């Protein structure tokens, strides 16, 4: 039986992945309220279609940070893709290149950046950074990504410490300690920096530190994890180039607003000065349309990409993306947007 919607891929992944891997992918902070609300909140928003308009030609293309993408549907940064498919991020990168969309590669990718770039040399990639306590390590990671052709730096701001993920505790899961992080390991071997694979996230990072990052790279800087107008206004003040409205898929602080519920507040606050994107809870083409109607420039997919990987690797991710793009195209046509 063919898989015809993203929920089908979720069911397949749960059946075929180990319990520990499934719990890691689907897990949330505390009671999982925000993870679930990310999805439920979309269903409280109704579309208002308009008819008797010419919709014989519908174009889903757009641009982000000046780069064209085939649709406003891109891939969010998630770590450890090798848990879902043997060659992990290599398959993800190839699928993104084939789809003509952006793939944000995680600091905690299970493949080296060079290998990811080699697997999909024409792909549009941004690099996501969990800020490390060692400034030299941050600088090396950013400079490496820039030299490899990554087009933006995405700094995750909502993880000064890891959220209270109960399933991972029950499974005694510590991926950073037990998996060999290829990127950190390659830097360690080349530069003799100790303990990179055990490196933690810097809890001291603050707004004034952004000028340091801006001073070491020409890449546009995107902040991921903004949920309030106050932080959105500060982002503009500190000259960042974009915001991803996100609650980390409900994996960090539970009982914060659903991403889609926070979107309007952030979009209003930036007053069109920078691009605003969204991740969290996207499961249908209607969801994509709702996010765009409320001001997002594009959306980023997290868990559904891993479900696609678990199904057929590169081809599974392509199927997930194609289904969502087709649903979005249909939603645009039927609502005349």
C-alpha positions as CSV (number, residue, x, y, z in Angstrom):
1,X,0.0,0.0,0.0
2,X,1.5,3.4,-1.0
3,X,2.2,6.1,1.6
4,X,0.1,9.0,0.6
5,X,0.5,11.6,3.4
6,X,3.1,12.5,6.0
7,X,1.2,10.6,8.7
8,X,1.7,7.4,6.8
9,X,5.5,7.9,7.0
10,X,5.2,8.4,10.7
11,X,3.4,5.1,11.2
12,X,5.9,3.3,9.0
13,X,8.8,4.8,10.9
14,X,7.4,3.8,14.3
15,X,7.0,0.2,13.1
16,X,10.5,-0.1,11.7
17,X,12.8,1.9,14.0
18,X,14.1,0.7,17.3
19,X,12.2,1.9,20.4
20,X,15.2,4.0,21.5
21,X,15.5,5.7,18.1
22,X,11.8,6.3,17.8
23,X,11.7,7.8,21.3
24,X,14.6,10.1,20.4
25,X,12.9,11.3,17.2
26,X,9.4,11.7,18.6
27,X,10.4,12.6,22.2
28,X,9.5,15.9,23.8
29,X,10.2,17.9,26.9
30,X,8.3,17.0,30.1
31,X,4.7,16.1,29.2
32,X,4.9,16.9,25.5
33,X,2.3,19.6,25.6
34,X,4.1,21.9,23.2
35,X,5.0,19.2,20.8
36,X,1.4,18.1,20.5
37,X,0.1,21.7,20.4
38,X,2.4,22.5,17.5
39,X,0.2,20.2,15.4
40,X,-3.2,20.9,17.0
41,X,-2.8,24.7,16.7
42,X,-2.8,24.5,12.9
43,X,-6.2,22.8,13.0
44,X,-7.7,25.8,14.8
45,X,-6.9,28.1,11.9
46,X,-9.4,28.1,9.0
47,X,-8.7,29.0,5.4
48,X,-10.9,31.6,3.7
49,X,-10.9,30.6,0.0
50,X,-11.7,33.0,-2.8
51,X,-13.1,31.7,-6.1
52,X,-13.7,32.8,-9.8
53,X,-10.0,33.7,-10.1
54,X,-7.6,32.4,-12.8
55,X,-5.6,29.6,-11.1
56,X,-4.5,27.9,-14.3
57,X,-0.9,28.7,-13.5
58,X,0.3,28.3,-9.9
59,X,3.9,28.9,-9.1
60,X,5.3,27.7,-5.8
61,X,8.8,29.1,-6.2
62,X,10.2,31.8,-3.8
63,X,13.5,33.0,-2.5
64,X,15.1,32.9,1.0
65,X,18.1,35.2,1.7
66,X,18.2,35.9,-2.1
67,X,18.4,32.2,-3.2
68,X,15.6,30.7,-5.2
69,X,13.9,27.5,-3.9
70,X,11.3,25.4,-5.7
71,X,8.8,25.8,-2.9
72,X,8.7,27.3,0.6
73,X,9.2,23.9,2.1
74,X,12.8,23.3,3.4
75,X,14.6,21.0,5.8
76,X,15.2,22.0,9.4
77,X,18.4,21.0,11.3
78,X,18.1,17.7,13.1
79,X,21.0,15.6,14.3
80,X,22.0,12.0,14.0
81,X,20.3,11.1,10.7
82,X,22.3,7.9,10.7
83,X,19.9,6.6,13.3
84,X,17.1,6.6,10.6
85,X,19.2,5.5,7.6
86,X,22.8,4.2,7.2
87,X,24.2,7.1,5.2
88,X,22.2,9.6,7.2
89,X,22.7,13.2,6.1
90,X,24.2,12.2,2.7
91,X,20.8,11.0,1.7
92,X,19.1,14.0,3.2
93,X,21.4,16.4,1.2
94,X,20.8,14.5,-2.1
95,X,17.0,14.7,-1.6
96,X,17.1,18.4,-0.9
97,X,19.3,19.1,-3.9
98,X,16.9,17.1,-6.1
99,X,13.9,19.0,-4.7
100,X,15.6,22.4,-5.2
101,X,15.2,23.4,-1.6
102,X,17.4,24.5,1.4
103,X,18.8,21.9,3.9
104,X,20.0,23.3,7.2
105,X,22.7,20.9,8.4
106,X,23.0,20.4,12.1
107,X,26.1,20.8,14.3
108,X,25.3,17.3,15.4
109,X,25.2,15.7,12.0
110,X,26.4,12.2,11.9
111,X,28.4,12.8,8.7
112,X,31.3,15.2,8.0
113,X,30.4,18.4,6.3
114,X,32.8,17.7,3.4
115,X,31.0,14.4,2.7
116,X,27.6,16.1,2.9
117,X,28.7,18.7,0.4
118,X,30.3,16.1,-1.9
119,X,27.1,14.1,-1.9
120,X,25.1,17.0,-3.2
121,X,27.5,19.7,-4.5
122,X,24.7,21.8,-6.1
123,X,22.5,21.9,-3.1
124,X,21.5,25.0,-1.1
125,X,22.7,24.5,2.4
126,X,22.7,26.6,5.6
127,X,24.8,25.6,8.7
128,X,23.2,25.4,12.1
129,X,25.4,26.1,15.1
130,X,24.9,25.1,18.7
131,X,27.3,27.7,20.2
132,X,30.2,25.9,22.0
133,X,32.0,27.2,25.1
134,X,35.2,27.1,23.1
135,X,35.3,30.2,20.9
136,X,38.0,28.7,18.7
137,X,35.8,25.7,18.0
138,X,32.9,28.0,17.0
139,X,35.2,29.9,14.7
140,X,36.6,26.8,13.1
141,X,33.1,25.3,12.5
142,X,31.8,28.5,11.0
143,X,34.8,29.1,8.8
144,X,34.7,25.5,7.6
145,X,31.0,25.8,6.7
146,X,31.7,29.1,4.9
147,X,34.6,27.6,2.9
148,X,32.4,24.6,1.9
149,X,29.8,26.9,0.4
150,X,27.1,27.0,3.1
151,X,25.1,30.1,2.4
152,X,23.9,31.1,5.9
153,X,24.7,30.6,9.6
154,X,21.7,29.5,11.8
155,X,22.4,30.0,15.5
156,X,20.0,28.1,17.8
157,X,19.1,30.3,20.7
158,X,16.6,28.2,22.7
159,X,19.1,25.5,24.0
160,X,21.3,27.0,26.7
161,X,20.8,23.6,28.2
162,X,19.0,20.4,27.0
163,X,15.3,20.2,27.8
164,X,13.9,17.6,30.2
165,X,13.4,14.8,27.7
166,X,12.0,12.0,29.7
167,X,12.1,9.2,27.1
168,X,15.8,9.8,26.6
169,X,16.4,9.6,30.3
170,X,14.5,6.4,30.5
171,X,16.4,4.9,27.6
172,X,19.7,6.2,29.1
173,X,20.4,7.9,25.8
174,X,23.4,10.2,25.5
175,X,24.1,10.6,21.8
176,X,26.7,13.3,22.2
177,X,28.8,10.9,24.3
178,X,28.2,7.7,22.5
179,X,28.1,8.6,18.8
180,X,31.2,9.7,17.1
181,X,30.5,13.3,15.9
182,X,32.4,13.3,12.6
183,X,32.7,17.1,12.4
184,X,34.1,17.5,15.9
185,X,36.4,14.5,15.5
186,X,37.9,15.8,12.2
187,X,38.7,19.1,13.8
188,X,40.2,17.4,16.8
189,X,42.5,15.3,14.6
190,X,43.5,18.3,12.5
191,X,44.0,20.8,15.3
192,X,44.6,18.7,18.4
193,X,41.8,20.3,20.3
194,X,40.8,18.0,23.2
195,X,37.4,16.7,24.1
196,X,35.5,18.1,21.1
197,X,33.2,15.1,20.9
198,X,32.2,15.8,24.5
199,X,31.7,19.5,23.9
200,X,28.6,21.1,25.5
201,X,26.4,24.0,24.5
202,X,27.5,27.4,25.9
203,X,24.9,28.6,28.4
204,X,26.4,32.1,28.6
205,X,25.6,33.2,25.0
206,X,23.8,36.5,25.0
207,X,22.7,39.3,22.5
208,X,26.0,41.1,22.8
209,X,27.9,38.1,21.6
210,X,26.3,38.3,18.2
211,X,28.8,41.0,17.1
212,X,31.6,38.5,17.6
213,X,29.9,36.1,15.2
214,X,29.3,38.9,12.7
215,X,32.9,39.8,12.9
216,X,34.2,36.4,11.9
217,X,31.9,35.5,9.0
218,X,30.3,37.1,5.9
219,X,27.4,34.7,6.1
220,X,23.9,36.1,6.9
221,X,23.0,35.1,10.5
222,X,19.6,33.6,11.2
223,X,18.4,33.1,14.8
224,X,16.4,29.9,15.4
225,X,14.1,29.7,18.4
226,X,12.6,33.1,18.7
227,X,9.0,33.2,20.0
228,X,8.3,36.7,21.3
229,X,8.1,40.2,19.9
230,X,10.7,41.4,22.4
231,X,13.3,39.0,21.1
232,X,12.2,39.7,17.5
233,X,12.8,43.4,18.1
234,X,16.2,42.7,19.6
235,X,17.1,40.5,16.6
236,X,16.4,43.4,14.3
237,X,18.4,45.8,16.5
238,X,21.4,43.4,16.4
239,X,21.3,43.3,12.6
240,X,20.6,39.6,12.1
241,X,19.2,38.6,8.7
242,X,16.4,36.3,9.6
243,X,14.4,34.5,12.4
244,X,13.1,31.0,12.5
245,X,10.1,31.0,14.8
246,X,10.5,27.7,16.6
247,X,10.1,26.0,20.0
248,X,12.5,23.2,19.0
249,X,9.7,20.8,18.2
250,X,8.6,20.9,21.8
251,X,11.9,19.4,22.9
252,X,13.2,22.2,25.0
253,X,10.8,24.2,27.3
254,X,7.4,22.7,27.5
255,X,4.2,24.8,27.7
256,X,5.4,27.6,25.4
257,X,3.2,28.7,22.5
258,X,2.9,26.6,19.4
259,X,5.1,28.0,16.7
260,X,2.2,29.0,14.5
261,X,0.6,30.8,17.4
262,X,3.8,32.8,18.0
263,X,4.3,33.6,14.3
264,X,2.1,36.7,14.0
265,X,3.6,38.4,17.0
266,X,7.1,38.0,15.6
267,X,6.2,39.0,12.0
268,X,4.5,42.1,13.3
269,X,7.5,43.0,15.5
270,X,10.1,42.9,12.7
271,X,8.0,45.1,10.4
272,X,9.3,43.5,7.2
273,X,12.9,44.4,8.0
274,X,14.1,40.7,8.0
275,X,12.7,37.4,6.8
276,X,10.8,35.2,9.2
277,X,10.5,31.5,8.8
278,X,8.8,28.8,10.9
279,X,9.3,25.2,12.0
280,X,7.2,23.0,14.2
281,X,3.9,21.1,13.5
282,X,3.8,21.2,9.7
283,X,2.2,18.0,8.5
284,X,0.1,19.0,5.4
285,X,0.1,21.4,2.5
286,X,-2.7,23.4,4.2
287,X,-0.3,23.9,7.2
288,X,2.3,25.4,4.8
289,X,-0.3,27.7,3.3
290,X,-1.5,28.9,6.8
291,X,2.1,29.6,7.8
292,X,2.7,31.7,4.7
293,X,-0.6,33.5,5.0
294,X,0.5,34.6,8.5
295,X,3.8,36.0,7.4
296,X,6.3,33.2,7.2
297,X,8.6,33.3,4.1
298,X,9.0,29.5,4.2
299,X,8.7,26.6,6.6
300,X,11.2,24.0,7.7
301,X,10.4,20.3,8.3
302,X,12.0,18.4,11.1
303,X,10.6,15.0,12.2
304,X,8.9,14.2,8.8
305,X,12.3,14.2,7.1
306,X,13.5,11.5,9.5
307,X,10.4,9.5,8.8
308,X,11.1,9.7,5.1
309,X,14.7,8.6,5.7
310,X,13.5,5.6,7.7
311,X,11.3,4.6,4.8
312,X,13.7,4.7,1.8
313,X,16.6,6.9,2.6
314,X,17.1,9.6,-0.1
315,X,14.0,8.4,-2.0
316,X,11.9,8.4,1.1
317,X,12.8,12.0,1.8
318,X,12.0,12.9,-1.8
319,X,8.6,11.3,-1.4
320,X,7.8,13.3,1.8
321,X,8.9,16.5,0.1
322,X,6.9,15.8,-3.1
323,X,3.7,14.9,-1.2
324,X,3.9,18.1,0.8
325,X,4.7,20.2,-2.3
326,X,1.8,18.7,-4.2
327,X,-0.6,19.3,-1.2
328,X,0.6,22.9,-1.0
329,X,0.1,23.4,-4.7
330,X,-3.4,22.0,-4.4
331,X,-4.1,24.2,-1.4
332,X,-2.9,27.3,-3.2
333,X,-5.1,26.5,-6.2
334,X,-8.2,25.8,-4.2
335,X,-7.9,28.9,-2.0
336,X,-6.6,31.2,-4.8
337,X,-3.6,32.3,-2.8
